Amino acid sequence: MIYTITFNPSIDYVIKVDNFQSGAVNRVASENKYPGGKGINVSRVLNNLGVKSKALGFIGGFTGQFIKDSLQSEGIQTDFIEVSGDTRINVKLNSNEETEINGAGPTIGEKDLNKLFEQIEALSSEDYLVLAGNVQKSLPRNIYSLIQEKCSNKKVKIVVDTTGEALTSTLKYNPLLIKPNNHELGEIFNVEIKNREEIIHYAQKLREMGAENVVISMAGEGALLICSEGVYHASAPKGIVKNSVGAGDSLVAGFLANYSQTLNIVEAFRCGAASGSATAFSMDLCEKEYVEKLLPEVKVIKL
């Protein structure tokens, strides 16, 4: 089973406003509400691709209930821990440019966290666990590595999609996959990365620090996979970007959907690249039919 953890879920309230003007009354042209958060996005895309997962994490209040109900209506299994305080609402404003206003979310107490640890300790070597998103302020900065430590003797296969210290602290536990983008990679090493050769150089360093496989997403320039078999580049399909939210999460989900069934790292990478692009070219997260349509356009070459 694939499990995802979202520490700080959200309702993503996506609104389109024609020619938004600050300080004036603006009329909404269209609006949608989605259950959000990186781990939840991964579970939703996995579900769209026909692969089961279970969404873990923390929810609270009427907004949290919306997320739980929405996921279950899609057929996604959940086992959220309910906390005091309301799950946050993130506003995504699409007009002449994209603007985001993200809520803070509820505080997660020690008792709540221990409940999550109990869930994690029930996992086995047959399971995958996705740790995705920024670490909430009420939690230890190294929470992802604490979770991995609890999983290490059970040989749970871990995927980490976060940034900075929260990411680097996990590497000693040899995660199956990490997925920073090229900008986040530069931030990790406090350098300005200027070309593909430098991306590969610093991604190799992450492997030397413990990551089994490193995928670097590069938006319109495709993605790179650095693994024990070598370095691979996946091209980006042609299309009009409609929504950048969730593309990276879709890459992770597409990778896992394929890898959990085939154990073929290169084909999993190709499926991940197609899934990320399919979401970028859609208003919501990608659908299976669109991913399958884009797959032939993703060319993976060994560098």
Backbone bond lengths (Angstrom), bond angles and torsions (degrees), N, CA, C in turn:
res aa  C-N    CA-C-N  psi(-1)  N-CA   C-N-CA  omega(-1)  CA-C   N-CA-C  phi
1 M - - - 1.462 - - 1.522 110.08 -
2 I 1.303 115.51 143.64 1.464 121.56 174.06 1.529 108.07 -98.00
3 Y 1.322 116.21 127.75 1.461 122.29 177.04 1.525 108.64 -113.98
4 T 1.317 116.58 141.70 1.465 121.27 173.93 1.519 108.85 -120.45
5 I 1.319 116.19 144.26 1.469 121.04 175.96 1.518 108.53 -117.47
6 T 1.334 115.42 127.82 1.468 121.27 173.27 1.522 107.28 -122.91
7 F 1.323 116.60 107.55 1.457 120.33 -177.80 1.521 112.39 -71.03
8 N 1.318 116.19 -32.18 1.466 119.29 -174.04 1.526 109.95 -133.87
9 P 1.350 117.57 70.39 1.460 120.35 -179.80 1.528 111.49 -61.77
10 S 1.310 115.25 171.04 1.465 119.77 -179.46 1.516 110.07 -153.03
11 I 1.301 115.08 158.20 1.460 120.06 159.90 1.523 105.41 -90.82
12 D 1.309 116.47 119.72 1.463 120.39 176.27 1.524 108.01 -89.81
13 Y 1.321 115.22 108.48 1.458 122.25 -179.81 1.520 107.07 -95.74
14 V 1.327 115.15 102.08 1.464 121.76 -174.10 1.525 109.09 -99.68
15 I 1.317 116.28 118.17 1.462 120.24 -178.27 1.532 110.25 -124.46
16 K 1.315 114.85 143.77 1.461 120.92 175.64 1.521 108.33 -111.47
17 V 1.316 116.04 128.60 1.467 122.96 179.13 1.523 107.77 -128.10
18 D 1.305 116.47 126.71 1.458 119.95 177.38 1.523 109.85 -76.00
19 N 1.331 116.01 123.46 1.476 122.18 176.73 1.528 111.89 52.59
20 F 1.331 116.57 58.07 1.471 121.97 179.26 1.527 111.08 -54.89
21 Q 1.339 115.85 134.97 1.466 121.84 178.33 1.519 109.19 -124.35
22 S 1.311 116.57 120.59 1.460 121.55 178.42 1.530 110.39 -66.36
23 G 1.317 116.69 137.57 1.458 121.84 178.39 1.509 114.68 82.15
24 A 1.347 116.84 4.77 1.468 121.24 -179.73 1.522 109.48 -123.26
25 V 1.336 115.91 165.77 1.465 120.74 174.05 1.531 108.38 -78.33
26 N 1.342 115.90 125.21 1.457 121.33 -179.25 1.527 109.74 -117.74
27 R 1.311 116.75 142.22 1.462 121.91 178.83 1.527 109.65 -99.17
28 V 1.306 115.37 136.33 1.460 120.90 178.86 1.526 109.61 -78.14
29 A 1.334 115.77 127.25 1.463 120.40 177.59 1.523 111.42 -83.62
30 S 1.328 116.27 -35.44 1.462 121.55 175.95 1.515 108.63 -156.70
31 E 1.341 116.86 156.28 1.461 120.69 -179.73 1.521 109.85 -150.28
32 N 1.330 114.67 148.13 1.463 121.39 176.21 1.519 109.23 -146.47
33 K 1.325 116.13 151.28 1.464 121.79 177.38 1.521 108.22 -122.47
34 Y 1.352 115.44 128.18 1.460 120.56 -178.65 1.527 109.64 -128.65
35 P 1.337 117.49 148.41 1.467 119.10 169.15 1.517 108.65 -69.95
36 G 1.327 116.97 126.30 1.458 120.30 -172.50 1.511 113.69 -123.68
37 G 1.314 114.74 175.00 1.458 123.71 -174.07 1.518 107.89 118.33
38 K 1.344 117.73 142.45 1.459 120.86 -170.09 1.527 112.44 -61.22
39 G 1.326 117.49 -45.17 1.455 119.51 178.91 1.513 112.37 -63.33
40 I 1.326 116.27 -40.40 1.465 121.21 177.80 1.522 110.10 -64.13
41 N 1.330 117.36 -41.04 1.467 120.08 176.19 1.529 110.93 -58.33
42 V 1.328 116.80 -42.10 1.464 120.37 179.22 1.528 109.81 -61.80
43 S 1.334 117.25 -45.09 1.467 120.19 179.05 1.523 111.63 -62.54
44 R 1.324 117.42 -39.71 1.467 120.38 -179.52 1.532 111.42 -66.17
45 V 1.328 116.69 -41.68 1.462 119.10 179.38 1.527 110.27 -69.20
46 L 1.324 117.77 -42.00 1.461 120.08 175.37 1.517 110.72 -54.80
47 N 1.320 115.94 -43.45 1.462 120.63 179.23 1.531 110.88 -63.27
48 N 1.336 116.35 -41.98 1.467 120.42 177.67 1.530 111.75 -61.99
49 L 1.332 115.54 -29.87 1.468 120.38 -179.14 1.529 112.20 -90.26
50 G 1.326 116.58 4.49 1.458 120.69 176.22 1.507 115.16 83.25
51 V 1.352 117.33 20.73 1.462 121.54 -179.11 1.531 108.81 -116.60
52 K 1.320 116.40 129.94 1.458 121.14 -176.33 1.524 111.33 -77.75
53 S 1.320 115.11 146.45 1.462 121.43 172.20 1.524 108.01 -148.84
54 K 1.317 115.06 171.58 1.463 119.82 174.41 1.521 108.21 -127.79
55 A 1.333 116.61 126.07 1.462 122.22 -177.53 1.524 109.92 -89.63
56 L 1.333 115.98 122.09 1.461 123.25 176.16 1.527 109.19 -110.82
57 G 1.318 115.86 167.14 1.458 120.41 177.92 1.510 110.94 140.72
58 F 1.320 116.07 -157.32 1.461 121.81 -172.85 1.524 110.57 -126.58
59 I 1.324 116.05 131.24 1.462 121.07 175.59 1.525 108.78 -132.88
60 G 1.338 115.76 161.14 1.456 120.34 178.44 1.512 111.91 -157.78
61 G 1.328 115.37 148.26 1.466 121.73 172.68 1.516 113.84 70.67
62 F 1.346 115.05 -168.48 1.459 120.90 -177.50 1.523 112.22 -66.57
63 T 1.321 116.32 -29.67 1.465 119.72 178.76 1.529 110.51 -71.64
64 G 1.321 115.76 -38.01 1.457 119.37 176.32 1.524 111.79 -64.86
65 Q 1.337 115.88 -37.66 1.462 119.79 178.53 1.524 110.91 -64.48
66 F 1.334 116.30 -36.80 1.476 120.47 176.41 1.524 110.41 -58.92
67 I 1.340 116.35 -44.09 1.461 120.28 -179.28 1.526 110.64 -63.87
68 K 1.318 115.96 -46.90 1.470 120.10 179.75 1.524 111.14 -60.09
69 D 1.333 116.31 -47.47 1.476 120.62 -178.99 1.526 111.12 -63.99
70 S 1.327 116.10 -40.59 1.467 119.88 -178.35 1.523 111.41 -63.87
71 L 1.321 116.58 -44.85 1.462 119.94 -179.14 1.524 111.27 -66.73
72 Q 1.312 115.82 -42.33 1.462 118.38 -179.70 1.527 111.26 -66.80
73 S 1.331 117.50 -32.07 1.465 120.06 177.56 1.528 111.39 -67.38
74 E 1.333 116.24 -25.35 1.465 120.86 176.38 1.528 111.80 -83.97
75 G 1.324 116.90 -7.70 1.459 120.45 -179.03 1.512 114.22 92.11
76 I 1.336 116.93 18.63 1.463 121.51 -179.14 1.525 109.50 -95.76
77 Q 1.322 116.43 129.79 1.461 120.44 177.17 1.530 109.90 -72.39
78 T 1.328 115.85 141.00 1.464 120.48 177.54 1.526 109.71 -133.39
79 D 1.305 115.16 153.61 1.467 121.43 172.59 1.523 107.74 -147.66
80 F 1.336 115.38 58.72 1.456 121.16 -176.63 1.534 111.32 -73.62
81 I 1.310 115.04 152.06 1.458 122.53 172.83 1.521 107.57 -98.95
82 E 1.326 116.58 126.45 1.460 120.81 -177.57 1.521 110.47 -87.21
83 V 1.327 115.36 130.59 1.462 122.53 -178.74 1.526 109.09 -119.78
84 S 1.332 116.20 165.19 1.460 119.81 175.19 1.525 108.62 -76.76
85 G 1.317 116.26 147.96 1.462 120.43 -175.08 1.511 110.32 96.30
86 D 1.324 115.56 157.52 1.464 121.00 -176.21 1.522 111.41 -91.77
87 T 1.314 115.19 139.95 1.462 120.71 169.08 1.528 109.15 -57.56
88 R 1.297 117.50 144.33 1.463 122.27 -172.53 1.532 112.74 -74.65
89 I 1.320 114.68 163.29 1.461 122.99 172.17 1.530 107.66 -118.51
90 N 1.322 116.33 127.37 1.465 122.00 175.82 1.526 109.18 -107.13
91 V 1.307 116.55 129.03 1.458 121.52 179.89 1.524 109.44 -98.69
92 K 1.317 115.66 124.69 1.464 121.98 176.88 1.529 107.25 -112.95
93 L 1.313 116.73 108.17 1.461 121.91 -176.66 1.516 109.85 -100.82
94 N 1.337 116.27 116.98 1.463 122.05 178.10 1.526 109.30 -106.32
95 S 1.331 115.08 116.74 1.468 120.31 176.54 1.526 107.06 -143.54
96 N 1.307 117.43 -130.10 1.463 119.43 176.42 1.530 110.81 -66.29
97 E 1.316 116.65 -21.15 1.455 123.51 173.28 1.526 108.02 -147.59
98 E 1.334 117.28 165.11 1.451 121.49 -179.73 1.526 110.31 -89.06
99 T 1.327 116.02 133.69 1.464 122.24 176.86 1.522 108.38 -129.42
100 E 1.329 117.04 137.66 1.459 121.42 178.41 1.522 109.88 -124.12
101 I 1.335 115.85 138.68 1.459 122.56 172.48 1.522 106.17 -126.78
102 N 1.326 116.08 110.79 1.454 121.07 -173.82 1.525 111.78 -103.72
103 G 1.331 116.76 131.96 1.452 121.83 176.70 1.520 111.66 -72.65
104 A 1.344 116.05 168.96 1.467 121.04 -176.47 1.522 112.53 -86.63
105 G 1.323 117.73 -40.77 1.460 120.75 -178.67 1.513 112.31 91.26
106 P 1.348 117.60 163.85 1.460 121.94 -176.69 1.525 112.59 -76.41
107 T 1.326 115.81 162.73 1.463 121.76 175.21 1.524 109.44 -78.60
108 I 1.323 115.81 139.04 1.467 121.62 177.15 1.521 108.18 -105.63
109 G 1.336 116.28 117.38 1.460 121.45 -176.80 1.517 112.64 -86.24
110 E 1.325 115.78 171.86 1.466 121.20 -177.50 1.531 111.83 -62.35
111 K 1.339 116.93 -39.35 1.467 119.85 179.05 1.528 110.82 -64.03
112 D 1.335 116.24 -39.74 1.463 120.50 178.19 1.524 110.51 -62.74
113 L 1.325 115.53 -43.72 1.460 120.65 -178.44 1.526 110.89 -65.04
114 N 1.323 117.08 -38.82 1.460 120.33 179.29 1.531 111.44 -64.45
115 K 1.325 116.58 -32.49 1.476 119.91 176.05 1.529 110.23 -63.70
116 L 1.328 116.14 -39.57 1.459 119.91 177.32 1.525 110.43 -64.96
117 F 1.337 116.67 -42.54 1.458 120.13 178.93 1.529 111.08 -59.02
118 E 1.327 116.81 -37.54 1.466 120.57 178.43 1.532 110.43 -63.83
119 Q 1.325 116.38 -40.07 1.469 119.64 177.24 1.526 110.72 -62.57
120 I 1.323 115.95 -43.85 1.454 121.34 -176.16 1.526 111.58 -66.03
121 E 1.317 116.64 -36.38 1.461 120.46 -177.21 1.531 112.04 -68.62
122 A 1.331 117.17 -10.42 1.466 120.74 177.57 1.532 111.92 -88.35
123 L 1.336 117.96 -5.21 1.461 120.84 -178.73 1.532 110.97 -76.74
124 S 1.338 115.64 162.31 1.461 121.03 -177.30 1.523 110.40 -134.63
125 S 1.325 115.94 -177.90 1.462 121.53 -179.05 1.524 112.37 -67.81
126 E 1.317 117.70 -12.34 1.459 121.82 176.99 1.528 112.19 -82.23
127 D 1.330 116.68 -8.13 1.462 121.41 -171.04 1.528 112.07 -103.32
128 Y 1.347 114.46 152.94 1.460 123.68 170.41 1.530 107.69 -111.96
129 L 1.329 116.74 143.83 1.459 121.56 178.53 1.522 109.05 -130.41
130 V 1.327 116.23 122.69 1.465 121.92 -179.96 1.522 109.19 -101.05
131 L 1.332 115.51 120.73 1.464 122.57 176.47 1.520 106.77 -108.47
132 A 1.326 116.90 108.30 1.464 119.48 -171.18 1.519 111.37 -135.73
133 G 1.315 115.40 140.90 1.465 121.03 174.85 1.515 112.79 106.69
134 N 1.329 115.11 167.68 1.456 120.85 178.14 1.523 110.32 -72.30
135 V 1.317 116.02 150.98 1.458 121.59 179.90 1.526 109.65 -80.43
136 Q 1.325 115.67 129.45 1.454 120.77 -179.25 1.530 111.11 -65.88
137 K 1.333 117.01 148.86 1.464 121.71 -173.32 1.527 113.33 -61.79
138 S 1.353 117.52 -28.74 1.456 120.38 -177.57 1.526 112.72 -78.90
139 L 1.340 117.09 -1.75 1.464 121.69 -176.51 1.526 111.00 -109.64
140 P 1.328 117.74 157.16 1.474 120.28 174.55 1.521 110.49 -59.67
141 R 1.315 117.19 142.61 1.460 120.61 -178.67 1.527 111.67 -62.23
142 N 1.323 116.84 -26.56 1.466 120.69 -177.84 1.521 111.80 -100.11
143 I 1.333 117.61 28.59 1.461 120.95 -175.06 1.529 111.52 -59.43
144 Y 1.324 117.61 -35.76 1.463 119.29 -179.42 1.523 111.27 -66.05
145 S 1.331 116.63 -39.33 1.466 118.47 178.66 1.526 110.59 -71.48
146 L 1.338 118.50 -31.68 1.462 120.81 175.07 1.532 110.69 -62.93
147 I 1.317 115.65 -40.58 1.464 120.34 177.61 1.522 110.20 -64.94
148 Q 1.332 116.42 -43.87 1.459 119.57 179.53 1.521 111.99 -62.87
149 E 1.316 116.10 -37.43 1.465 119.44 178.17 1.532 110.74 -59.45
150 K 1.331 116.21 -39.79 1.459 120.48 179.21 1.530 111.93 -70.53
151 C 1.329 115.83 -22.79 1.466 120.42 -179.27 1.522 113.27 -93.26
152 S 1.325 117.09 -14.85 1.459 120.75 -167.50 1.526 112.80 -61.68
153 N 1.330 118.23 -41.28 1.466 119.38 -177.96 1.526 112.19 -76.11
154 K 1.326 117.09 -12.17 1.471 121.54 177.80 1.521 112.36 -96.96
155 K 1.339 115.80 -5.97 1.470 122.58 178.17 1.544 112.61 58.59
156 V 1.328 115.74 38.80 1.460 120.89 173.32 1.524 108.12 -68.52
157 K 1.323 116.91 137.78 1.472 120.83 -179.05 1.530 108.76 -85.80
158 I 1.328 116.04 118.40 1.464 122.03 -170.67 1.521 110.93 -106.77
159 V 1.340 115.09 135.97 1.464 122.51 171.58 1.526 107.21 -117.26
160 V 1.326 116.50 129.49 1.463 121.23 -177.79 1.520 109.72 -119.76
161 D 1.331 115.66 125.67 1.462 121.01 177.01 1.521 108.17 -131.51
162 T 1.315 115.47 84.65 1.453 121.95 177.24 1.524 107.49 -150.63
163 T 1.310 118.26 -166.35 1.461 120.89 -172.87 1.525 111.25 -133.21
164 G 1.324 115.40 168.66 1.452 122.62 170.28 1.516 114.87 57.72
165 E 1.328 114.50 -142.55 1.470 121.33 -177.15 1.519 112.14 -61.60
166 A 1.334 116.53 -35.23 1.465 120.02 179.31 1.524 110.45 -59.37
167 L 1.344 117.05 -32.92 1.458 121.48 177.32 1.526 111.78 -80.44
168 T 1.318 117.05 -52.93 1.466 120.02 -173.47 1.528 112.15 -62.81
169 S 1.325 117.63 -28.97 1.463 119.84 179.87 1.520 112.46 -70.13
170 T 1.341 117.18 -13.80 1.463 120.42 -179.43 1.519 112.77 -89.45
171 L 1.323 117.80 -14.59 1.462 120.42 -167.67 1.524 112.99 -67.30
172 K 1.320 117.34 -29.22 1.474 119.65 -179.57 1.521 112.07 -66.50
173 Y 1.330 116.73 -14.41 1.461 120.35 177.94 1.536 112.30 -98.41
174 N 1.330 115.64 11.55 1.478 122.48 172.13 1.528 113.49 54.06
175 P 1.352 117.07 62.49 1.468 118.79 176.77 1.528 111.36 -60.99
176 L 1.325 115.85 148.52 1.463 121.24 178.29 1.523 110.92 -61.17
177 L 1.334 115.89 -41.40 1.462 120.63 -175.54 1.517 110.23 -149.89
178 I 1.330 115.87 138.95 1.458 121.88 166.89 1.521 107.63 -126.50
179 K 1.355 116.60 152.71 1.465 118.91 -174.10 1.532 112.35 -140.50
180 P 1.305 118.52 68.55 1.473 118.03 170.65 1.524 109.80 -76.37
181 N 1.338 116.97 155.94 1.464 117.91 169.73 1.528 108.91 -88.32
182 N 1.326 116.69 177.58 1.464 119.27 -174.69 1.526 112.57 -63.86
183 H 1.340 117.88 -33.05 1.471 120.68 178.99 1.534 110.47 -70.87
184 E 1.333 116.33 -43.32 1.467 120.65 178.96 1.522 111.10 -64.72
185 L 1.334 116.90 -34.00 1.464 120.83 177.19 1.522 110.53 -61.52
186 G 1.333 116.28 -43.44 1.455 119.73 177.57 1.515 112.47 -63.39
187 E 1.337 116.73 -38.70 1.462 121.04 179.36 1.524 111.79 -64.72
188 I 1.332 116.89 -36.08 1.459 120.64 179.68 1.520 111.05 -59.62
189 F 1.340 116.44 -42.36 1.465 121.25 -176.64 1.533 112.67 -100.83
190 N 1.343 115.78 4.84 1.470 121.23 177.72 1.523 111.56 56.22
191 V 1.342 114.85 46.59 1.466 120.60 178.12 1.527 108.70 -134.11
192 E 1.320 114.99 160.70 1.464 120.34 172.85 1.524 108.20 -98.59
193 I 1.301 115.99 112.33 1.459 120.90 -177.42 1.526 109.62 -86.32
194 K 1.331 116.20 127.93 1.461 120.24 -170.25 1.527 114.00 -110.54
195 N 1.326 118.14 -18.74 1.462 118.99 -176.21 1.518 110.58 -153.30
196 R 1.336 115.28 174.95 1.457 120.83 -176.21 1.528 112.17 -65.40
197 E 1.321 117.44 -35.35 1.448 120.59 -179.64 1.525 110.65 -62.01
198 E 1.337 116.67 -39.06 1.463 119.85 178.65 1.524 110.87 -70.06
199 I 1.342 117.01 -36.33 1.458 119.81 175.85 1.520 110.09 -58.78
200 I 1.331 116.15 -47.37 1.462 120.64 -179.30 1.525 110.88 -62.48
201 H 1.328 116.19 -41.27 1.467 121.10 -179.43 1.525 110.99 -58.85
202 Y 1.327 116.81 -48.71 1.468 119.34 -176.71 1.533 112.00 -76.74
203 A 1.318 117.18 -29.25 1.466 119.58 174.41 1.530 110.19 -66.04
204 Q 1.333 116.61 -37.42 1.469 119.84 176.12 1.525 110.66 -61.87
205 K 1.319 116.56 -35.74 1.467 120.12 177.59 1.532 110.85 -61.77
206 L 1.347 116.66 -38.16 1.461 119.78 177.73 1.528 110.94 -64.58
207 R 1.333 116.59 -35.47 1.466 119.54 174.87 1.528 110.37 -66.84
208 E 1.322 116.40 -40.52 1.472 119.88 178.24 1.527 110.63 -63.32
209 M 1.326 117.00 -29.00 1.469 121.66 179.54 1.529 111.92 -80.75
210 G 1.351 117.12 -9.84 1.457 117.95 173.15 1.506 117.40 138.15
211 A 1.328 118.97 -19.53 1.468 119.99 -178.25 1.520 110.18 -67.64
212 E 1.338 116.98 135.08 1.461 120.18 178.19 1.525 111.28 -72.14
213 N 1.318 116.30 -45.65 1.463 121.77 -178.24 1.526 108.85 -135.50
214 V 1.318 116.59 138.96 1.460 122.31 179.98 1.519 108.59 -124.65
215 V 1.326 116.43 124.35 1.462 121.40 172.65 1.520 107.83 -112.19
216 I 1.313 116.48 127.49 1.464 122.67 177.93 1.521 107.31 -111.31
217 S 1.322 117.16 115.34 1.461 120.53 177.11 1.523 109.23 -86.78
218 M 1.342 115.92 139.97 1.461 121.54 -174.27 1.530 111.66 -131.55
219 A 1.336 116.18 31.30 1.471 122.33 178.51 1.528 110.59 53.31
220 G 1.321 117.31 -124.23 1.459 121.26 -175.03 1.519 114.99 -66.33
221 E 1.327 117.52 -12.16 1.461 120.91 178.67 1.520 112.18 -92.89
222 G 1.323 117.13 9.01 1.451 120.57 176.99 1.512 112.81 88.24
223 A 1.318 116.38 -145.70 1.460 121.40 -177.27 1.517 109.81 -149.01
224 L 1.324 116.14 159.06 1.457 123.10 177.52 1.522 109.45 -119.36
225 L 1.321 116.38 140.95 1.464 123.21 172.23 1.519 107.84 -116.10
226 I 1.312 116.09 124.50 1.457 121.48 176.05 1.525 106.44 -116.05
227 C 1.320 117.02 114.79 1.461 121.55 -174.31 1.522 109.65 -144.00
228 S 1.329 117.51 -177.71 1.464 121.37 -177.52 1.528 111.67 -65.21
229 E 1.334 116.93 -23.44 1.465 120.87 -179.09 1.525 112.73 -84.66
230 G 1.330 117.98 -9.52 1.449 121.26 179.29 1.513 112.40 134.45
231 V 1.332 116.18 -159.60 1.464 123.15 -179.23 1.524 108.67 -115.77
232 Y 1.322 116.83 129.64 1.459 122.50 -177.29 1.526 109.83 -125.79
233 H 1.334 114.53 145.23 1.464 120.44 175.00 1.520 109.55 -116.48
234 A 1.326 116.60 131.70 1.463 122.28 174.54 1.519 108.40 -107.81
235 S 1.318 116.50 126.78 1.458 120.49 179.18 1.523 110.34 -73.16
236 A 1.323 116.25 158.17 1.467 121.88 177.27 1.526 109.08 -95.83
237 P 1.337 118.23 127.50 1.465 120.09 176.90 1.525 111.06 -63.14
238 K 1.329 116.03 160.30 1.456 121.25 177.42 1.527 109.64 -81.25
239 G 1.321 115.72 140.11 1.457 119.81 178.40 1.514 111.26 174.50
240 I 1.316 116.21 169.15 1.464 122.37 179.28 1.518 108.75 -97.04
241 V 1.316 116.40 121.81 1.466 120.54 -179.99 1.525 109.17 -71.81
242 K 1.325 115.50 120.42 1.461 121.69 179.21 1.523 112.34 -108.33
243 N 1.340 116.86 -23.24 1.455 120.00 -173.33 1.523 108.95 -160.48
244 S 1.319 116.97 112.67 1.466 120.13 -178.79 1.521 112.20 -84.84
245 V 1.334 118.24 -13.44 1.460 121.79 -177.06 1.531 109.71 -71.88
246 G 1.322 116.37 123.99 1.456 120.45 175.08 1.513 115.41 92.46
247 A 1.321 118.66 -1.77 1.467 119.99 -178.69 1.528 111.00 -65.49
248 G 1.324 116.69 -43.15 1.459 119.81 178.34 1.523 112.07 -65.69
249 D 1.333 116.38 -39.35 1.468 120.70 177.25 1.527 110.09 -63.80
250 S 1.319 116.51 -36.22 1.462 121.16 179.23 1.519 110.87 -68.02
251 L 1.329 116.73 -35.98 1.464 120.01 175.69 1.527 109.82 -60.24
252 V 1.328 116.39 -46.58 1.473 120.56 178.48 1.524 110.66 -60.38
253 A 1.340 116.79 -45.57 1.459 120.95 -178.39 1.519 111.45 -64.44
254 G 1.329 117.02 -43.68 1.457 120.39 178.99 1.516 111.80 -62.46
255 F 1.322 115.80 -41.03 1.461 120.83 176.18 1.524 110.57 -59.09
256 L 1.324 116.75 -49.93 1.466 121.10 -176.84 1.521 112.40 -67.54
257 A 1.327 116.23 -38.43 1.457 120.06 179.66 1.519 110.49 -56.93
258 N 1.337 116.14 -41.23 1.458 120.87 -179.68 1.526 111.71 -80.15
259 Y 1.329 116.94 -47.94 1.464 121.01 -173.33 1.523 111.92 -64.63
260 S 1.334 117.47 -37.77 1.466 120.73 -178.51 1.517 111.84 -64.79
261 Q 1.336 116.27 -18.64 1.456 120.04 -179.18 1.524 113.16 -105.47
262 T 1.350 117.65 -26.67 1.466 120.24 -173.74 1.527 114.36 -116.63
263 L 1.335 117.35 -25.46 1.464 124.02 -173.17 1.531 112.29 60.17
264 N 1.339 115.77 19.89 1.464 121.57 177.64 1.524 108.69 -96.33
265 I 1.330 116.41 105.56 1.462 120.97 -171.08 1.529 112.12 -65.48
266 V 1.332 117.65 -36.44 1.465 120.41 -176.90 1.529 110.60 -73.23
267 E 1.329 117.34 -43.75 1.464 119.77 178.28 1.530 111.00 -67.37
268 A 1.330 116.61 -34.29 1.463 120.20 175.92 1.527 110.15 -63.42
269 F 1.326 116.39 -39.32 1.464 122.02 177.09 1.527 110.52 -62.08
270 R 1.318 116.44 -43.85 1.474 120.44 179.78 1.530 110.56 -63.81
271 C 1.315 117.04 -42.97 1.461 120.61 178.50 1.527 110.70 -64.45
272 G 1.321 116.42 -37.82 1.457 120.23 177.22 1.520 112.08 -63.77
273 A 1.332 116.45 -44.05 1.464 120.54 179.44 1.526 111.05 -62.73
274 A 1.328 117.32 -41.53 1.466 120.73 178.40 1.520 111.21 -65.27
275 S 1.323 117.25 -39.22 1.469 121.43 -179.53 1.527 111.30 -66.97
276 G 1.340 116.72 -41.12 1.460 119.98 177.80 1.514 111.96 -61.98
277 S 1.332 116.28 -43.37 1.468 120.26 178.97 1.521 111.07 -67.35
278 A 1.343 117.06 -39.57 1.460 120.44 -179.03 1.526 111.11 -61.41
279 T 1.315 117.22 -36.82 1.465 119.70 176.08 1.523 111.03 -70.50
280 A 1.321 117.04 -42.05 1.471 119.89 -179.86 1.524 111.33 -60.37
281 F 1.331 117.07 -30.05 1.464 121.79 -178.59 1.533 112.50 -92.51
282 S 1.340 117.65 6.54 1.468 122.61 -178.28 1.525 109.94 -120.76
283 M 1.329 116.27 162.93 1.462 120.25 177.82 1.527 111.38 -79.38
284 D 1.338 116.62 -28.50 1.458 121.45 176.41 1.522 107.37 -122.61
285 L 1.322 117.37 -166.73 1.458 121.03 179.10 1.522 110.60 -67.32
286 C 1.325 115.90 154.50 1.460 121.96 -169.96 1.522 113.15 -64.85
287 E 1.317 115.24 152.88 1.460 123.37 173.30 1.531 109.23 -105.63
288 K 1.331 116.04 153.94 1.464 122.32 -175.53 1.524 112.47 -56.38
289 E 1.340 116.75 -42.79 1.455 120.32 -176.54 1.523 111.66 -61.56
290 Y 1.338 116.38 -38.67 1.457 120.11 -179.27 1.534 110.59 -70.97
291 V 1.338 116.16 -39.66 1.464 119.41 177.43 1.522 109.99 -60.17
292 E 1.321 117.03 -45.20 1.467 121.00 179.78 1.525 111.43 -63.50
293 K 1.330 116.63 -33.11 1.465 120.45 177.77 1.529 111.34 -67.81
294 L 1.331 116.67 -37.01 1.466 120.40 -177.18 1.528 113.42 -82.70
295 L 1.328 117.60 -21.43 1.463 120.57 -175.10 1.534 113.10 -51.16
296 P 1.355 119.64 -45.79 1.471 118.41 -179.22 1.534 113.36 -64.03
297 E 1.337 116.71 -20.40 1.467 120.32 -179.17 1.528 112.78 -82.55
298 V 1.328 116.53 -15.20 1.469 120.37 -179.59 1.523 108.86 -87.73
299 K 1.301 116.17 109.13 1.469 122.04 179.73 1.520 109.11 -97.72
300 V 1.321 116.39 121.21 1.458 121.48 179.06 1.524 108.29 -106.41
301 I 1.326 115.79 122.81 1.467 120.34 179.12 1.538 109.13 -125.14
302 K 1.323 115.08 146.84 1.460 120.21 176.00 1.515 109.32 -86.52
303 L 1.321 116.86 127.88 1.474 121.25 -177.48 1.531 110.92 -87.93
